Amino acid sequence: MIGLVGMLVQTMAPGVTIVPPVQPGVITVEALMRSPNVGAIGRAELTLLGETLLSDTHEYGHRQMVKLTVMSGDTVRCDVLPDCLRIRFGVSEADAASVIPLLTNILHDSELRDDDFKAAIDSLSFRRRDYWSSALEPEALRFREAHADETRALYREMGRPENLVISIAAAPNVASDLYKAWQSALATWDKTPQHLLPPNHAIPKPTFHRRGKLTTIVLRGAAIDPAAPDFATQLLAVFGLGGGKDSAVWKGLREGLGWSYRQEAILRNSSTGLEPVVEVVTVHSDADIDRSLLVRPALEKVVDKWTEADKLHAVAAAEALFSRGLGLDPLYFKGTKPASDDALFMNTYWRFKTGQNWQPQALVAAMRNVDVKTMQAAATKMLESSNVELIQGTG
Amino acid sequence: MILSAAIFSLLCGCAQQGAAPDVGQDPPRMRFRLANGSQLLVEPAAQAKNLTVHLFASAAGVDESKTSGMRHLLEHLCVKGHDGKLDERLESAGAFLQARTLRDAMDIEVDVPPGDLQMAFDALSDVMRGGGWSASDIAREAGVIEQEIALQPESGALASSLWAQAYGGNGYDPLGDIATIKATTPEQLEALRRETFASANLVLVIAGPIDLRSGIKLGTSYLNLLPATKADGAPVRAAKPGPGRAEVDAFGEARGVPAPPLSDSECVAKLCAALAIASELKDAFVTYTPSALGGMVIVGQVGEVGTLGKFIDALDEGDADEMLARARVLGHRWAIRQGDGVNSGYTRGLLMCRNPRFQFDNVSDAIDQISVADFRAAILAFNSSHAFTAVGLP
């Protein structure tokens, strides 16, 4: 019995971990494919890859994939995150034999046909993103300059075993079969390194305007390392900046300046770490530029006045979130918010990003030992290091 | 059995100020109406991490055609508490307040650590006490609401259009009309506060790690502090016949079908049909707020126009028959999500606002009993020849 339990949380070389099921009777797969640090065209190709990955594979058509997974409540999906492609699906235990074939088809045997690329380019070129995500990723990607061959090479490179971090949430009685199936599938893979074009590090041209009446102001700080020893301090500072209605963004921007309804401080994943970001959304007005210049001083003013009570509030907000699922989650992973509600994702992502387990309780414990001056210094550094980005609504 | 008898005698003791209590046993939860007209639902959930307390204030009797958005304004102002620091106090104690204004009711939700029920009651008293707002308080908050309205997601704009097409003045978006909000006077707001928080309009829900007996005792003591009032008759929300179509300032497409109360099998079939349709399309959404009145089941897609409509209009009886099994599974999953765990108090309390005897657990039976003919009719209801359509081009 002990051996069986021990086997449940184990890493299957390379990169696959089996964990207990997240819902009874369902096997859930969370797979992350590490993306290289790419430039303007590469971002477009990555987005294109995410759009076409689930079109058809050697063994499964798109409709088949949907039918196999829809009843689980986790219909197969692929999200393009700034540092990886995220694939998630669930399969009923009765279809356990399909889990590894479906996974390996997605990771290694997607068809990526020219027709699919063409359709995806047409669709992506006209897609309107919501104000929140378009502010976080303001680049206007030029999909028509993406190369089909290079996108396929990117796919093969990202699908190499060393670039994969996978969790499978499954009952003990199927774990062993999953393990064997994964090993045999892996043995047949072509693991030849791909020759990608040299990365084009030109910064994608940002969009400075957005159709519609909403203006967004973003303060984007230098990325921090989630594996660093002082990560708890950094996270506490983010809670202080944006965690709830006693936070700096609430007091300084909504209650203080009174011109925004939605304002948050978050940590957004990027290829270099986790970026502290303050995002403010406001209705477009002639005052947009002036307002963008007011955000940082308004927040610095609040941070300067932080006391022990503010620190305790930030710790309480973190504790409420991580222990009891309450409140705003500052960890932002695109469509995965609130991330802390999804332990399977967080465990997989943290392993991917830091090589360590996601241990929110340890973070909260460490936060309690941070003094208010240190928390203030971390928040001030985030604000001082940040660039102001303004995307104006056209009215 | 012994527990039930003991609880019943406890109830009789609690409610002896007036008429016999309106009691409903719906194990493991219990609901009843007190003599002052308010209602209480207690739902023990030992495994829950928080004690969740909802105060629903029914919108029965409010004529939204003249006051659209005033309830929303009231919600914004009253949740600040008497000194504007209610959130600060709660959050520093690891508690959290959320509020929403819905078509059927206003919901004030306070989540507190287990054992801190009194903290939630104190917060709700502070919310209901409110008042004393000045014209400048209203003007300032109207500015924030104007921002909130501008931020409405595209799915919300599509849904709002469908409600307006089907229900006209009875389907106003609860976000409200900004001109009405800005023109609200302190006197009007105070009158609305008194009307909204009249005891007969209130449903208190206590859900989480608390035993039934304590929850009933404490909840009853709290509600009994309120003076008795009479409930307004619930208005009938009648939909116009479809089809209909409107263009919206949003990028996407949605179909909406008016539905009778959730207790009706037709509503359940339409909801399951919408879930099955959405499962076939990438990033499609389904919107349905559980209601004991007439409601609206919506299926839509944001960022894309044409795909959803073409897909629905091509569905025939054979497709409907093939989708039925999946629709039932998805319907059950929806019912579990709404009726169990943290959402249970929200769903049941909201339904109790408009129908104290609503049995949410009957929804599962209704899903099992959807006939082939009913489901075909439900799928057909989303066809452009019957449904309301909202479309917005990029």
Interface residues (C-beta under 8 A of the other chain):
Chain A: V66 V70 M71 G73 T75 S123 F126 R127 R128 R129 D130 Y131 K213 L214 G244 K245 D246 R254 G258 W259 S260 Y261 R262 V281 T282 V283 A309 L312 H313 A316 A317 E319 A320 S323 R324 G325 L326 G327
Chain B: K49 N50 D87 E88 E91 S92 A93 G94 A95 F96 D111 P113 R140 G143 V144 I145 E146 Q147 E148 A150 L151 P153 E154 F251 S279 E280 G303 E304 R326 V329 L330 R333 P394
